[in-house]
Structure formats: C-alpha cells, structure tokens
Amino acid sequence: LRSGRLPVLISSVGVGITFQVLLDPFNGIVNKVISSITGGDGPGWLTDPNLALYSVVGIDVWKGIGLATLIYIAGIAAIPNEYFEAARVDGATSWQMFRNIILPLSFPATST
C-alpha cells in the first residue's frame, strides 16, 4: 500500500465504521429513531439484500459530496467578475449567466 493513498483509506474505514454503528439493525441510532417515531422496527440497512447496495451507494455519495462541492465552489470562484459584470450590462438574467458563463467556465472543475 502506497503511503499516498493512506489518508483516503483511513477516511473510508472511518466512514464505514461510523455508518456501521449508525445503521446497526438492533442498536443503531437510525433504527432507534425510526422505531421511536413509528413504533416498529427499522430495516436492516446493511443486512437486507434488497437495501444493502442502496445503503452503501448512499454512504459513498455522502462521503464524496464534500470534495466535489469544494472543487465546484473553487472553480466558480475562479471565474473573473468581468464576465458577470458584462452580462449584467447586457441585461442577462441569472439563468442566462448560469447557462452561458458558470456552466462553460466551470468545466475544468467538472473534468476534475
């Protein structure tokens, strides 16, 4: 294992352990909240074959959304204000600025 990948592995292990505790079918916080609201038992998020894949996909999306958001915010913040000022002078709406300035100029963040 290369040392450059160790932080990614550690965060994945941490997320895995955290959600294993949260989604435990008997003592997990999520199922305790569900049972206190509905009065019934919560599902086996990681043990039910019909739910396990969706649970893992949801957890993985949750884990990656922070970095993706940070990259998009940095990409959008790097767009020069002159583009927006020129669009305002030309009478562009917010939607037109988004479609014609932000989307095309944030492509490097998308490709990252």
Steps between C-alpha positions, in 0.01 A plus 500: 500500500650831394510768767331749268176304517502448876290813586231394254495150646484626857207729425318215324552273799378776733188560293438125480524451876287807569218390272525141622426632849229740379323241283525201735164320473465448877687781678556755224399859555310519171281200581444624856369830363282317248358268768429794735306678224316206344497255788630221274842365424723670248641314201832318484678769300817299449365149556193495274609397148238732350632806688871438549618615158289816516627571851863463396446716190335769711787494749757522221317794340484671841874442546592652164261793483714724720807486279295541184326805647831652602641453149190658341503796738868561430440473125209743508689744726785503248277638224595867448233752608535682168289230333216553746525879479485489120201266514318734741569797270356299211190423708559128555278321749638279775410192297681636193811575708490150644449334162741714298772589751507271802434166328753538219770657715464244778576214262854458641343432841263251339781321323697483826 
